[in-house]
């Protein structure tokens, strides 16, 4: 079964794509969605509810996904308790509040959080 998938720069990746991944790839532990500019909070919610219920997803890259907001982080935090690495480089709509809400849930598992090049954030904690 598929465990790692790199969809970086795939312009056709949508929220529907993520919903299908959540259903059909239950062992997926690494997913790269960087530069997928059609992905929204709703897609991340569906992914988190599906994949993270199995505690499989550990690494998620969402660099430069311009439509993602703090709501995506809330879905990840409340569903993805085993998340070890999260890349949010250049996600301009993510704020300190979103990062803090994520860390409440995954502080014990999260080892790497990249939120550089984000004008909404300066120093988090």
N, C-alpha and C positions, 0 to 999 in steps of 0.2 A: 504494500500500500504506500501511497505517496506521503512522504514525511517533510520534504522541503520543496518550496515552490518560489521561484523568482519571477515576478510579473512587472519588474521595474520598467517604466516608460511604455507600458502597454495602454495605449489611449482608449481601448475598448473595454477596459475593466470598469465595471459599474457595481452598484450596490447589489444588483441581481447576481452578478458573478460571485460576490462574497457570500451571498445566501446559499448558492449552489455549492461552493467550497465547504461551507459549514456542514452541509448535509452529506456530501459525497466523499469528503476527505477527512474522516474523523481522526486519523493519526497524524495529521499535519502539525508539525511542531515549529517550523520556521516558515515565515511568509514575508516576502518583500513586495510592498505596494508603493515603493518610492516613485514619485512623479506620475502617479495615477490620478489625474486631475478631475475625474468624475466620481471618485469615492467620497461619500458623505458620512455623517454621523450615523445615519440609518443603516448603511452597509456595515459599518464597524459594529453596531449593535447586534445585527443579525449574525455576524461572524462570531462575536464574543459569546452570545447566547448559545450558539451551536457548538463551536469548537472548545470553548473554555469550560463548558460543562463536563468535558472529558478530561480536563486538566492536561491537555496535550500541548497547547500553544505556549511556547517559551520565548520565542524570538519574533518580534514584529517590527518591520521597518516601514515607516509611513512618511519618510522625508518628502518635503515639498508637495504635500497633498493640501491644496489651498482651501478646500471646503470643510476641512475638519475643525471642530471647535472643542471646547471643554466637555461637551456632551459625549463625545467619542471616548474621552478618557474616563468619564464616569462609568460608561458601559464596560470598558476594559477592566477597570478597578473592581467593579462589583461582580464580574464574571470570571476573570482570568487571574486567579490567585497564584498560579505557578509561573507567571510572566517574569522572565529573567532579564531580557533586553528589549528596550523600546527606543526606537529612533524617531524623533520628531523634528529633525533638522529643518529649519525654514518653514515650519507650519505656523503661519502668521496669526491665526485666530486662536491659538492656544494661549491661555493666560496662567498666571501663578495659581489662581483658584483651581483650575483644572489639574495642574500638576499636583497640588496639595491633596485634592480629592483622590487622585490615583494612588498616591503614596500611602494614604490611610489604609488602603486595602492590600497593597502588594509590597509594602516596605520590607518585609522579611525575605521575599524572593527576588525582588528587583536588584540586579547587580550593576546594570548600565542603563542610564537614561540620558540620551543626547537630545538637548533642546536648544542647541546653538543656532545662531542666526535667526532669532525670534525676537522681533521688536517689542512684543508684549511682555517679555521676561527680562529681568536683569539678574538678580540673585534669588534663587528659590531656596526656601527653608525657613 
